[in-house]
């Protein structure tokens, strides 16, 4: 009987530990890795199952690597996170998940990520560059004003490059620029939310916030927003784009993009949100609907004609 009770306690303990590890991995944030599918989608080859499988492999590799990075960052920032009203509940910051176990899992996830794409050296190099850049971000770059949000944006661009390399499709300059600009927009929205949330003690959570002000972030956002929209609209009207997809109707998708950006700005300025793009996409129905409508409309024009 004692053995059964002991076994039950062990299983319960392991189950609790795994729950904490999964929380630390932040699986909801894997949504960001859908950017690896951009090249196959925009190249008009998303109907080819073999290529979707390959890109899916890259998606898993980035998911594992990003989770390893999240855990590493949480270990590094656990003292700062304890000053944040929401982040202090994270497994590592709260002390529920021991640091040594967290580090072991981060190493395991990084190893799994590399194993998934080891047969594709160029893709492996991009995944390693992503992991290395994010470690550097955690150690240094996130403390440098402006460069911090640029680093986040480059991370999204690396996802796009990896998705293109695995299927041997070079992403267009339009796609790269649109990804970079949209990521800058989201990064600035996150900084604004942190400034509002932490107010006078923002620098206690993230020292670089001392270099930002809400008016400055709003000005930067006001610069990035129209450039992002113009870039996408010009992409849909570009002769090369129309020739590739044999359609001049892609401009019809621009309305959904404009609405999505406007809705995001509304959530930032009127609801004081923007801290987590993933959470907004999941929880805000108008934003989610706009994204889905854009995907369906673009796919209908490109793949059905």
C-alpha positions in Angstrom: 0.0 0.0 0.0 2.8 2.4 0.9 4.5 1.6 -2.4 1.3 2.5 -4.3 1.0 5.8 -2.4 4.6 6.6 -3.0 4.2 5.8 -6.7 1.1 8.0 -6.9 3.0 10.9 -5.3 5.9 10.5 -7.8 3.5 10.5 -10.7 1.6 13.5 -9.3 4.9 15.3 -8.8 6.1 14.5 -12.4 2.7 15.6 -13.8 3.0 18.9 -11.9 6.5 19.4 -13.1 5.6 18.7 -16.7 2.7 21.2 -16.4 5.2 23.9 -15.2 7.6 23.0 -18.0 4.9 23.3 -20.7 3.9 26.7 -19.2 7.5 27.8 -19.4 7.7 26.7 -23.0 4.8 29.1 -23.9 3.2 26.9 -26.6 0.7 29.7 -27.5 3.6 31.8 -28.7 4.3 29.2 -31.4 1.7 31.0 -33.5 4.5 33.4 -34.3 6.3 30.7 -36.1 3.6 30.5 -38.8 5.8 33.0 -40.6 7.9 30.1 -41.9 4.9 29.2 -44.1 4.9 32.6 -45.8 7.3 31.7 -48.7 5.3 28.5 -49.6 2.0 30.4 -49.3 3.2 33.5 -51.3 5.0 31.4 -53.9 1.7 29.7 -54.9 3.0 26.3 -53.9 1.0 25.6 -50.8 -1.0 22.9 -52.6 2.1 20.7 -52.7 1.9 18.3 -49.7 5.6 17.5 -49.7 6.6 21.1 -49.4 4.1 21.7 -46.6 5.6 18.8 -44.7 9.1 20.3 -45.0 7.9 23.7 -43.9 6.1 22.0 -41.0 9.4 20.5 -40.0 10.9 24.0 -39.8 7.9 25.2 -37.9 8.6 22.5 -35.2 12.3 23.4 -35.2 11.5 27.1 -34.6 8.9 26.2 -32.0 11.4 24.1 -30.0 14.2 26.7 -30.3 11.9 29.6 -29.4 10.7 27.6 -26.3 14.3 27.0 -25.3 15.0 30.8 -25.7 11.9 31.6 -23.6 13.1 29.4 -20.8 16.6 30.8 -21.0 15.3 34.4 -21.0 13.0 33.6 -18.0 15.9 32.2 -16.1 17.9 35.4 -16.8 15.1 37.8 -16.1 13.5 36.0 -13.1 14.4 38.9 -10.7 13.0 41.5 -13.1 9.9 39.4 -13.8 9.0 39.3 -10.1 8.3 43.1 -10.3 5.8 42.6 -13.2 2.1 42.0 -12.2 1.7 39.2 -14.7 5.1 37.8 -15.3 5.8 37.1 -11.7 3.3 34.2 -11.9 5.5 32.5 -14.5 6.9 29.1 -13.3 10.5 30.3 -13.0 9.9 33.7 -11.6 7.5 32.3 -9.0 10.1 29.7 -8.0 7.7 26.8 -8.8 10.1 25.5 -11.4 13.7 25.1 -10.2 16.3 26.8 -12.4 18.4 23.7 -12.9 15.5 21.8 -14.3 14.5 24.7 -16.5 18.0 25.0 -17.9 18.1 21.2 -18.6 14.9 21.5 -20.6 16.1 24.5 -22.5 19.2 22.5 -23.6 17.0 19.5 -24.5 14.6 21.7 -26.6 17.5 23.4 -28.4 19.0 19.9 -29.2 15.6 18.7 -30.5 15.3 21.8 -32.7 18.7 21.2 -34.3 18.0 17.5 -34.8 14.8 18.3 -36.7 16.6 20.2 -39.4 20.1 18.7 -39.2 19.7 17.2 -42.7 19.3 20.7 -44.2 22.5 22.6 -43.3 21.3 26.1 -44.6 18.1 25.8 -42.6 20.1 24.6 -39.5 22.3 27.6 -39.9 19.3 30.0 -39.8 17.8 28.2 -36.8 21.1 28.5 -35.0 21.4 32.1 -36.0 17.9 32.7 -34.5 18.8 30.9 -31.3 22.2 32.7 -31.0 20.7 36.1 -31.7 18.0 35.6 -29.1 20.6 34.6 -26.5 22.5 37.8 -27.3 19.2 39.7 -27.1 18.6 38.3 -23.6 22.1 39.1 -22.5 22.7 42.5 -24.1 20.5 43.7 -27.1 17.3 44.1 -25.2 19.0 46.7 -23.1 19.8 48.9 -26.1 17.0 51.3 -27.2 15.6 50.9 -30.7 18.0 47.9 -31.3 15.8 45.8 -29.0 12.7 46.0 -31.3 14.9 45.7 -34.4 16.2 42.4 -33.1 12.7 41.1 -32.5 11.8 42.1 -36.1 14.9 40.3 -37.5 13.8 37.1 -35.7 10.6 37.1 -37.8 12.6 37.7 -41.0 14.8 34.7 -40.1 11.7 32.6 -39.9 10.7 33.6 -43.4 14.2 32.9 -44.8 14.2 29.4 -43.2 10.8 28.7 -44.7 12.1 29.6 -48.1 15.3 27.7 -47.8 13.6 24.4 -46.9 11.6 24.5 -50.2 14.3 26.3 -52.2 12.2 29.4 -52.8 13.8 32.8 -52.4 11.4 35.1 -50.5 10.7 38.3 -52.4 12.1 41.6 -51.2 8.5 42.7 -50.7 7.8 39.8 -48.3 11.0 40.5 -46.3 10.3 44.2 -45.9 6.6 43.6 -45.0 7.6 41.1 -42.4 10.2 43.3 -40.9 8.0 46.4 -40.8 5.0 44.5 -39.3 7.3 43.0 -36.7 8.6 46.5 -35.8 5.0 47.6 -35.4 4.2 44.7 -33.0 7.4 45.3 -31.1 6.7 48.9 -30.5 3.1 48.1 -29.4 4.6 45.7 -26.8 6.9 48.4 -25.5 4.0 50.9 -25.2 2.0 48.3 -23.3 4.9 47.7 -20.9 5.3 51.5 -20.3 1.6 51.8 -19.5 1.4 48.7 -17.3 4.5 49.5 -15.2 4.2 53.3 -15.3 6.8 54.8 -12.9 8.6 51.5 -12.3 8.9 50.3 -15.9 12.7 50.4 -15.8 12.6 48.1 -12.7 11.1 45.4 -15.0 13.0 46.2 -18.2 15.8 48.8 -17.8 15.6 49.8 -21.5 12.1 51.2 -20.9 13.7 54.1 -19.1 14.9 55.2 -22.6 11.4 55.1 -24.0 8.4 57.3 -23.5 4.9 56.8 -24.7 5.0 59.9 -27.0 8.3 58.5 -28.5 6.8 55.1 -29.1 3.7 56.7 -30.6 5.8 58.7 -33.0 7.8 55.6 -34.0 4.5 53.7 -34.5 3.1 56.6 -36.6 6.2 56.2 -38.9 6.1 52.4 -39.2 2.4 52.0 -39.6 1.9 53.8 -43.0 5.1 52.4 -44.4 3.9 48.9 -43.5 0.6 49.5 -45.3 2.1 51.1 -48.3 4.6 48.3 -48.7 1.9 45.7 -48.7 -0.3 47.7 -51.1 2.6 48.3 -53.5 3.4 44.6 -53.3 -0.2 43.7 -54.5 0.1 46.2 -57.4 3.6 45.3 -58.5 3.9 43.9 -62.0 6.1 41.1 -60.9 3.6 40.0 -58.3 0.7 40.1 -60.7 2.7 38.1 -63.3 3.7 35.5 -60.7 0.1 34.9 -59.6 -1.5 35.6 -63.0 -3.9 38.0 -61.3 -4.4 41.7 -60.9 -6.9 41.3 -58.1 -4.6 40.9 -55.1 -5.2 44.6 -54.2 -8.6 43.4 -52.9 -6.8 41.8 -49.9 -5.4 45.2 -48.9 -8.7 46.1 -47.2 -8.3 43.3 -44.6 -4.7 44.4 -43.9 -5.7 48.0 -43.4 -8.6 46.9 -41.1 -6.3 44.6 -39.1 -3.7 47.3 -38.5 -6.4 49.8 -37.6 -8.0 47.4 -35.2 -4.6 46.7 -33.6 -4.1 50.5 -33.2 -7.5 50.7 -31.6 -6.7 48.0 -29.1 -3.4 49.7 -28.3 -4.7 53.2 -27.8 -8.2 52.6 -26.5 -7.9 49.3 -24.6 -4.2 49.8 -23.6 -3.4 46.3 -24.9 -0.6 45.1 -27.2 1.6 43.3 -24.7 1.1 40.0 -26.5 0.2 39.8 -30.2 -0.6 36.2 -29.8 -3.1 36.8 -27.0 -4.8 39.6 -29.1 -5.1 37.4 -32.1 -6.6 34.6 -30.0 -9.0 36.8 -27.9 -10.1 39.6 -30.2 -12.7 38.3 -32.7 -12.6 41.3 -35.1 -8.8 41.0 -35.5 -9.0 37.2 -35.8 -11.8 37.5 -38.4 -9.8 40.1 -40.5 -6.7 37.8 -40.5 -8.8 34.8 -41.6 -10.6 36.8 -44.2 -7.3 37.9 -45.6 -5.9 34.4 -45.8 -9.1 33.0 -47.4 -9.3 35.9 -50.0 -5.6 35.7 -50.9 -5.8 31.9 -51.2 -8.9 32.2 -53.4 -7.3 34.6 -55.7 -4.0 32.8 -56.0 -5.1 29.1 -55.9 -8.6 29.2 -57.4 -8.3 32.3 -59.6 
